Structure formats: C-alpha cells, structure tokens
Amino acid sequence: MQDWCVVLFLAHAVLSCSSLMTDPTFEEWRIKYSRVYYNQTELVFRRSVWEKNLRLVSTHNQEASAGKHSFTLGMNHLADMTTEEINEKLNGLKLEEPLDFGNYTFKNLSGLSIPQSVDWRTSGLVSPVRDQGLCGSCWAFSSLGALEGQMKKQTGILVPLSPQNLLDCSTADGNLGCRGGYITKAYSYVIRNRGVDSESFYPYEHQNGKCRYSVKGKAGRCSKFHVLPRGDERALQAIVASVGPVSVAVNAMLPSFHKYKGGLYSEPDCNPTLINHAVLVVGYGAAAGRDYWLVKNSWGTAWGEAGFIRIARNQKNLCGIASLAVYPTL
C-alpha cells in the first residue's frame, strides 16, 4: 500500500510538472521575456509567484474597469519576482540621514512663470529608456538623466551618459554600486572627477566592475547640485518647468508600482515617507482634470507606459515625489 502511495505521488508530480510546461499563457510570457530557469524547483517556484501576481493583476484591472482605480497593471518582465525580491534587487536608493538641506542651495523661485504642462521629451532632453536589470543602480540612471538634460541644453546634443561609470568609480564618494547609492553623491563624484563618460564609451554591464573612466570618453560634467525643499511640489514644478528634468526619489515598494501598466498612478497606500527608488521627473500635466507628474523609470520599456509612469501630482506629495529632488548645474 505504501509503495502504491509513492507511485501515485510521483505520477501526480510528473503530471503537475508537465502541465506547468505546457500552459500556453505562462509559456508565452516566458518566451516573450526570455526567462530561463536552471532547474525544476526554480521553475515551480517562479510559476507559483507568477500565478499569484496574475491574480493580483486580474483583480485590480477588473476593479479599474469598474472605476475603482485610475491605473491598470500588467504582467511585465518582473511578474515572476516577489515584492521583496524587487525591492531588494532593483530599488537601490540610499538616503543621507539626516540630510542637511542647509548645506545645499536651490534656485530662487520667485517671479518664475510656470506653464500648465511640460514634457521635456518633445524638446529632446530625455534619452531613451534603459533597463537597469537586477542591479540597484537606479540612483545612477536617475542622477545622470538630469545631467543629460542640462548637457543637451548647453551643447544642443543629447548624449546618454554612463551609469556603469558611476557604479565602478564612485565608491570613494560613498556609493555602493549595485548595492545602492545616493543621488547627491553621484553628483559629488562627477564634480570631483571633473566629468563622466558617455554610455557608448563606457557601456552598462548590469553588475559592478573595475573603474576604467577615461577623459577620452568624457561627455558630461557639472559644477554644483541643488536640493529642493523637502516635500514642496510647487518648487519641484517650477524647477522642472524652468530648468529641465529633475532627479527624484519615490516610494516604489508596492506591488502596484512594480506591475504598473498605464494610467494615473494614484495609490492611496503609497507612503511619502518611505522613499527607496530614484527616478527622473521629465514633465508634468493634467488629464481629465487630474494633475500628474511625468516620470521616467529605469526598468525598461516593458514596464509602465513604455518605461514612463504618470504619478498623481498635488496629492500631498504622493509616493514622496518631492521628498528628495535634486538637479545639477554645469
């Protein structure tokens, strides 16, 4: 009897694994995102995580169709990862504690004419969306995104800058490569180093490497950086309008952020005090009477609206969008 139980258990396991391998929805997703698992145990685990996320996405989107949400979710390339994994591996922003704003300066906002909407993509100040991969390098992509915009304004040419340069070479400034870093200390490195290389000269590798900066590849520089008043969305709007893209920090801890597909991200549970991810504000506007920030992420074009997200604006600093806003000057 015991032997028969073992045989039945093994048969059930084989059939279960077989069904996993032939499920067209899961297989289509795996093929689309080139997901490869190294053994059956990992396959089963990733499939279970994927199914859990699928239920979450389906439920949310049904509620969105009924008018309960202003945004939709999708099964993107992160759909087989847990919330904890994403937060650990992708959200690498570190915060100075306490951050002494008295040490920094920001532009006088009085007398500025602030337009109702801005999208710096249309002016060529925003480089193509890239994918940081499983490396906590958001701080490097975000800080360099703002610097790219300032270089374009001065030179007339948009040159993507090298996050890998920052990963490999700014550890002396306090950054930790793929284990995380600081927006402010990214600029400190560029100032100290008197430059940063281009992406084409110093390409991204999704991992830490040996520093190989060369002045031959230098494509960006800055002399100062400026930190805006904490939580002041009006100040952030004024600077985005008058200066260009701004490096900011947000709360990217929630599953709804990880699986965001489109629409106005107005998540009431997005605590503004729990910022952990660096992104780039490239504009702002309003749709259907609701204000939003236009934000560039570094999770590839499969995420969000081709790599961008619209976060609700003027909703008590939702997700901490204005809690740490920094921009460089040349």
C-alpha positions, 0 to 999 in steps of 0.5 A: 500500500505504501509503495502504491502511495509513492507511485501515485505521488510521483505520477501526480508530480510528473503530471503537475510538472508537465502541465506547468510546461505546457500552459500556453499563457505562462509559456508565452510570457516566458518566451516573450521575456526570455526567462530561463530557469536552471532547474525544476524547483526554480521553475515551480517556484517562479510559476507559483509567484507568477500565478499569484501576481496574475491574480493580483493583476486580474483583480485590480484591472477588473476593479479599474474597469469598474472605476475603482482605480485610475491605473491598470497593471500588467504582467511585465518582465518582473511578474515572476519576482516577489515584492521583496525580491524587487525591492531588494534587487532593483530599488537601490536608493540610499538616503543621507540621514539626516540630510542637511538641506542647509548645506545645499542651495536651490534656485530662487523661485520667485517671479518664475512663470510656470506653464500648465504642462511640460514634457521635456521629451518633445524638446529632446532632453530625455534619452531613451529608456534603459533597463537597469536589470537586477542591479540597484543602480537606479540612483545612477540612471536617475542622477545622470538623466538630469545631467543629460538634460542640462548637457543637451541644453548647453551643447544642443546634443543629447548624449546618454551618459554612463551609469556603469561609470558611476557604479565602478568609480564612485565608491570613494564618494560613498556609493555602493554600486549595485548595492545602492547609492545616493543621488547627491553623491553621484553628483559629488563624484562627477564634480570631483572627477571633473566629468563622466563618460558617455554610455557608448564609451563606457557601456552598462554591464548590469553588475559592478566592475573595475573603474576604467573612466577615461577623459577620452570618453568624457561627455558630461560634467557639472559644477554644483547640485541643488536640493529642493525643499523637502516635500514642496511640489510647487518648487519641484514644478517650477524647477522642472518647468524652468530648468529641465528634468529633475532627479527624484526619489519615490516610494516604489515598494508596492506591488502596484508600482512594480506591475504598473501598466498605464494610467494615473498612478494614484495609490492611496497606500503609497507612503511619502515617507518611505522613499527607496527608488530614484527616478527622473521627473521629465514633465508634468500635466493634467488629464481629465482634470487630474494633475500628474507628474511625468516620470521616467523609470529605469526598468525598461520599456516593458514596464509602465507606459513604455518605461514612463509612469504618470504619478498623481501630482498635488496629492500631498506629495504622493509616493514622496515625489518631492521628498528628495529632488535634486538637479545639477548645474554645469 
